[in-house]
Amino acid sequence: MKKSYWLKPTVLPGFGLSLGFATFYLSLIVLLPLAALLGQTLTLSWGEFWKVIASDRAIASYQLTFGASFIAATVNLMFGLIVAWVLVRYHFFGKKVIDALVDLPFALPTAVAGIALTAIYAPNGWVGQHLSALGIKAAYSPLGVTLALIFIGLPFVVRTVQPVLEDLEKEIEEAAASLGASRLQTFCRILFPALLPSLLTGFALAFARAVGEYGSVVFISGNMPMKTEITPLLIMTRLEQFDYAGAAALGTVMLLISFILLLLINLLQHWSNHRHGAKA
C-alpha cells in the first residue's frame, strides 16, 4: 500500500504543524495587507472606483509603468544573460570585482541610485551632455525611467541564470561541436532550452521589481503628469492628499495586472520545464 506524501518522515516537523505555520506566516505577511488593500478599495462605489482608475492621468501612468518595466526587463534578459555567461565561462583579472558590482543595486538605497542616475543623465551630466548633443533627452523623460528600471533589475536576471550556467557541462557543447553543430545551433538547440526556465524566472523577477519601483525613478523621471509620472508616484500623491481609498484603488489595479502577467509568465515557465523534461 502506497504511503501518503504527508506521512513520509522529513527533517521538518509534521505536515500539520508545518502547514499551519506556513499558512499563518503567509497570512500575516502577505494576505493580511492585501486584504486591507482590497477592503479600503471596497469603500468606494463602482462609479468612484472607475473614475479613479480610468482617469487620463491614471491610464498614462499605467502605460509608462508597465511599458517601461517590460522594456527594462527585456533588456535585462538579454544583457543579464551575457553578464552571467562572462562571469561563469571566463576567467580574467577583476572578475571578483565585477561579480560584486552586479549586486550593487541590491545594497544601494534606491533614492541614492535615483540621485546618481539623475546626475549622470541630466543635460549637464557626464553622459547626459553627450546625449543632449545628439538630441536625446535621457533624464526627465520615459527613457530615464527605463534606464533606472534597467539598473535596479539587472541583478535578478544575472543571479537567476548564473547557477544554471554553472551546472551546465561544457562537454555537451564540445560534443555538439564535434558532431558538426555551429555555435548558433549549439546555443539555440542545447543551451537555450536549458536556460529558458531560469531566463523566464529572471524576467519575471525583474519585471515585478520594476513595476513597484519608486525611489530610483522619482528623481530621474521629473514627475510630469501625463508624461513621466509612474503609478507608484500617483499613489503617493493621493496618499499625501489623504485620499486613501483612491490610492488603494490604484494599488488594486496594479496588483491585478501584475498578478495576471506573472501568472502567464509562470505558466510559460511550467510549460517550458515540462517540454524540456519530456525531451530529456
N, C-alpha and C positions, 0 to 999 in steps of 0.2 A: 504494500500500500504506500503510495507516494505521500510524503510528509508535506504539510503546508509550508509555504515560504516563511511565514512569521513564526513557525515553531523551530526553525533551524537555529542552532546556537550561534551567537555572534559575540563580538567583543564588547558591544554596547548593551545596555540593559534591555529588558524585554520589549517586545513590539508595542504593547500598550503604553508603557512609560515613555518610550522614545517618541512615539507618535503624539502623545499628549503634550510633551514638552515642545516638540517641533510646532504643533498647532498653536500652542499658547504663545510661543515666541513670534511666529509669523503673524498672528493676530495682533499682538501688541505693537510690533514694529511696522507692519505693512498694512494689514487690513483695517485696523482701527483708524489711522489717519485718512485712509481712502474713504472709509465710511463717513468720517466727519466732513470730508470734502463734498461728498455726494449729498449729505444731509444739509449742508449750507446751501448747496445749489437748489435743493428742493424748496427752499423758502421763496424762490421766485416763481411767478406764474409762467406758463408756457410762452406767453407773449413777451414778458420781460426777459426771459431766458433767451429767446430767439433774437430780441433786439440787441442784446449784449454780444452774442456770439456771431451774429451775422452782419454786424455793422461794417462799413467800408474799412474802418481803421483796423478792426479785428481781422478781417479777411486778408488785408495787406500784410499784417504781422504773421498770419499763418503761412502765407506764401513765402515770405522771407525766411521764417524759422525752419520750416520743413524743407524748402528748396535748398537753402544754404547748407543745412545739415546733411541732406542727401548728397550734394556735390562734394562736401568735405569728406564724408565717409567713403565715397567712391575714390577720391584722390588718395586718401589714406590706404585704401585697399590695394592700390597699385604700388605706391611708393613704400608702404609698410612691408609688402612682400619683398621688395628689393632690399630694404634695410635689413630685414630678417635674414635674407639669403646671404648678404655680405657678412653679417655677424656670425653666421653658422658655418659657411663654407670657406671662408678665407681667414688667414692669419696675417696680421700686419701690425706695425707699430702704432700704438694709440687705440687699439681695439677696445680695451677695457674702458677707456675714457668715453668713447662713442657709445658703448653699451650703457654706461651710466647716464649719459646725456639723454638717452631715449626716455628714461624715467623722470626727467626734469619736470615735464608738465604735471606729473602726479604730485610732486613735492612743492612746486611753486604755487603760492596763493594766486587764485585766478585774477584778483584785482591787480596784483603786481604784473602778471602776464599781460593784462589788458593795457596797462600804462606803458609797459615796454614795447608792445606791438604798435601802440599809437605813436610813440616817439620815433620808432623806426620807419613806419609807413606814412607818417604825416607828410604834407607837401614839402616841409623843410627837414625831414628826417634823412637818415643815411640812405635808405632805399627809396623812400617816397619822392625825394627830389629828382632822382633819375627817372622814376616812373612818370612824374609830372612833366618832365621834359618830353616824354613820348606821348603825352596827352592821356595818361592813365591815372585815374584817381583811386588810390587804394584806401586810405583812411577816410572815415565818414562816408562810406559807400557800401553797397552789398558785397563788393569784393573784399573789403576789410573785414566784414562779418565772417565771410567764408574763410579767410586766412586765419582768423582767430580760432574758428572751429577746427580747422586742419591742425593747428598747433596743439590743441588740447586732446584731439582724438587719435593722433598717430601712435602713442604707446599701446593702445588697446589692440591694434592690429598686429604690431610687432611682437608683443608678448604673447599673443594667442597663436601666431603662426610659428614662432621660433622653436617651441618644444617639438612641434610636429616635424619640422625640418631636421631637427637633431636626431629624431628617431628613424628617419628615412635612411636606408642603407645606400651608400654610393655604388655598391656592387650592382644594384638594379639598373642604374644609369649606364654603367660600364657594359652590362650585358646587352642593353638596348643598342648601344653604340656598336658593339661587336656584331650585332645582327643587321647592321646597316641603317639603323634609325638616325635621322638627323637630330640636331639639338631641339628644333621646334617640335618634331614628332615626339621626342622623349618627354618634353615638358607637357605637351598637350595630352598625351595618352597615358603617361605614367605618373608624372609629378602632380599635375593639376588636379586629377581626380582625388588623389590622396590629400591634397591641401585644401580642396574646396570646402569641406565642413568647417575647418578652422578659419578659413577666409570669411565665410558667412558669419561665423561667430564674432570675429573681429569687426566685421562691418556692422553687425547689429549693436555691439557694444559702443563703437564709435558714434553711430547714429543716435543711439539713446542718450549718450553723454552730451552730444551736440544739441539735441532738442531742448534739454533742460539747462543749458549753459547760460550764465548771466554775467558773472564778474568780468571775464576776459572780453566780452562783447560790448558791454555797456559803454566803455570808453572809446573804442575804435569805431563804433557804429555811428556816433553822432546823434543817435536817438531822435531822428526826424520822423514824426508821424507820417504814415503812408509811404515812406521811402526807406528808412533804415531802422525802423522800430521793430524789435523782436517781440514775440508774445510774452516771454517772461518779464520783459520790461513793462509791457502794458499791464500785466498782472500786478507788478509792484506799484505802478501808477494808481491803479484802482484801490490798492491797499492803503496807499498814502492818503487817498480821498475817503477812507473808511467805508468804501464800497466792498465789503467782504463777500457779499453774495455774487456781485459781478466778477470779482477776482476768482471765486470758486467756480463760476460758470465757465470762464476761460480755461481754468485749470482742468476742468472735467473734459472739455473738448480736446485739449492736448493729451490728456490721459487716454481717451478713447482712440484717437488717431494713432498714437504711439503704440498702444496695445495691439491694434489691428495690424500695423506694419510689422511689429516684432513677431506677432503670431505667424504672419505669412513667411517671414524670414526663417523662423524655427521650423515650420512645415517644410520649407525648401531644404533646410539643413537635414531634417529627418529623411526626406526623400533621397537626398544625396548620400547619406550614410547607408541607407537601405540598398541603394543601387550599387554603391561601391562594395558593400559586403557581399551582395549576390554575385558580383563579378569575381571577387576574391574566392 
